[in-house]
Amino acid sequence: MTSPLAISSLGAQGFPASLQGFAKTAQDAQGILATLSALYPTPSLSPLASFSPPALTLHPSSTPPPSSATQALYTLVSSCNSIAASVQLGSLLAGGASEADEFSDVGVWLGDLGGAEGAQAVGALAVSRLGLEAWAGATVRARNAELPVPWERVPASLSKPLLELLFQLDKPVMFSLEGGNDAGDTPVFLLGKLEGGWGGLASVAVWT
């Protein structure tokens, strides 16, 4: 079993090597690494977060995704990245309006959030639990909880697994973290309740 990778080791040589063993393509691995690097511009300052390669998922170091969620998160991320490649997008979550195509979707697991609901509450907990220190002063902006995907261009063989998983997200919220980075990067999250806790997707967009 592959152990979670500490985000503080993001710049180490072994991090991308471990990631490539689980991403479907080298392009997926590069895109996921780019997203993590943008979320954590100073990874050594983020001891609270880890990345689980078997789930392709970012999570609090103390709360890895349970086995019941690992396969669902892996399929969610892999499906997103396969569809993104088929419609020539970097990230489904960022959508075609993003001016950057180097970022890919990654999984997110937050665990039990108690009674927290809504974009503002879930967004604040995501920032704190994942140690997103670079975005601590960002504004949580609620968005429509749906992927901006040109579904008519996506083969049913690719869209069906993703849509089935998205329908499993209870009380879904989508939000962006705006105004926290001078580089123009904007983290985007789509999260909902799954068995055992809150999980979903994250990516990075560049909108002007």
Buried (B, 14 or more C-beta within 10 A) or exposed (E): EEEBBBBBBBEEEEBBEBBBEBBBBEBBBBBBBBBBBBBBBEBEEBEBBBBBBBBBBBBBBEBBBBEEBBEBBBBBBBBBBBBBBEBEBBBBBBBBEBEBBBBBBBBBBBBEBEEBEEBBBBBBBBBBBBBBBBBEEBEBBBBEBEBBBEEEEBEEEBBEBBBEBBEBBEEBBBBBBBEBBEEEBBBBBBBBBBEBBBBBBBBBBBBE
